[in-house]
Structures are given as C-alpha cells and as structure tokens.
Amino acid sequence: MSSVMSAEAMFLSLAVPEITVRTFPDLDHGFKDEMGQSHGEDIVKVIKEWIPLILE
C-alpha cells in the first residue's frame, strides 16, 4: 500500500466528520505530475469549491 493510500485509510478510520480527505495520487507534493506540469491552479480551484461546503 502506498503512503498516500495509508494516510487516506488512517484518516478515514478516524471517522471524524470535520476531517475531509482528498488525495491527488498523480501529483507530487509540489502539485506537479510526472511530466513536471504544475497543477497548482487546479488544486486551488478544488479548495475554493470545498471551503463553502464545510462552512455551511
């Protein structure tokens, strides 16, 4: 099991509703894919869509 999958499983096992787990397995810690293409803007978009949902 990859470290990403292990971390996701750990957080999900906590069953804490205030914790949202979202993984991007094709990206590294700099939000780049294997070709070096940055996906930072995509990640920011996901976060912007997520914030209002948790503030409801």
JOQUIHU-V260611 format. One record per residue. N is the residue number from 0. SS is DSSP state (H for helix, E for strand, C for the rest). PHI is phi in whole degrees, -180 to 180 (999 if undefined). D_LAST is the distance of its C-alpha to the last C-alpha in Angstrom with 2 decimals. Layout:
n,ss,phi,d_last
N,SS,PHI,D_LAST
N,SS,PHI,D_LAST
//
This chain:
n,ss,phi,d_last
0,C,999,34.45
1,C,-72,33.13
2,H,-64,31.40
3,H,-65,28.21
4,H,-66,28.39
5,H,-64,29.29
6,H,-64,26.36
7,H,-61,23.94
8,H,-61,25.71
9,H,-63,25.58
10,H,-64,21.84
11,H,-66,21.28
12,H,-68,23.90
13,H,-68,22.02
14,C,53,19.43
15,C,-102,16.82
16,C,-61,13.29
17,C,-78,12.17
18,C,-103,14.66
19,C,-108,14.22
20,C,-107,17.70
21,C,-140,18.68
22,C,-114,22.36
23,C,-129,24.54
24,C,-62,27.90
25,C,-90,29.97
26,C,-117,29.10
27,C,-89,30.52
28,C,-67,28.96
29,C,-95,29.61
30,C,63,27.66
31,E,-108,31.06
32,C,-86,32.47
33,C,-67,35.97
34,C,-93,37.52
35,C,88,36.07
36,C,-74,33.75
37,E,-77,30.66
38,C,-123,27.25
39,H,-57,25.35
40,H,-63,24.03
41,H,-65,22.71
42,H,-66,20.91
43,H,-60,19.38
44,H,-62,18.20
45,H,-61,16.56
46,H,-65,14.81
47,H,-61,13.71
48,H,-74,12.25
49,H,-78,10.56
50,H,-55,8.96
51,H,-60,6.36
52,H,-65,5.61
53,H,-83,5.57
54,H,-92,3.81
55,C,-66,0.00
//
